[in-house]
Amino acid sequence: MDECITADANRPVAASAVLGGTAITSRIAFERGATVFVAGMLGRPWRVVEGLVRLDREGLNGPEFGGLARVGDVIGAETLMFDRYTYTAVALLPLTLEPWCHGTAIEREHGLLLALARSERRMADVLALRGGRAAERIRRLFGYIAEAIGYRDAQTPCIPMLRLRDIADITGLQVETVSRTISQLSDHGEISPLARRQVQLNYSPD
């Protein structure tokens, strides 16, 4: 039976000590903007405990946006079959991961099926962020982030502002369109920019 060998659950450790080496820890923390792992790298599956992850795949002209993973999602499940990561993962928000433990072969197979099913739902959510008018896409993305960090039910949720390039890639818009649309949402009072790259949502996320 495969088991997770745990260390200090509350102490973040260096990514290279876990993802690039042989050590196994219960949890690992990444700063916003950090690269978690790279496509083609040997590794293992991880469950998102806190934060939001951007997944990129290699395209003809370089990295292309491939999806998002939020709390409860498993990233790197493909390593159970192919040993290597298919996507490059980047922390869009401060991120905490824990090893995705699996036991017997039957439990491993069942867990993989569950991870794949959740991945399909996650991809459907991401596709919804790429349809409709620019303002609708950005509102939905902000709501997605609010839900990802547990603030969806707050009356006026406050969320971190992602980089314009990340917002553009996720929503399928041009950076200039994103910048203009965010300014319009602010002018209309739908969002309120705050200090330290935060934004308050003055509408109820769908």
Secondary structure by P-SEA (a helix, b strand, c coil): ccccccccccccccccccccccccccccccccccccccccccbbbbbbcbbbbbbbbbccccccccccccccccccccccccccccbbbbccccccccccccccaaaaaaaaaaaaaaaaaaaaaaaaaacccaaaaaaaaaaaaaaaaccccccbbbbbbccaaaaaaaacccaaaaaaaaaaaaaaccccccccbbbbbccccc
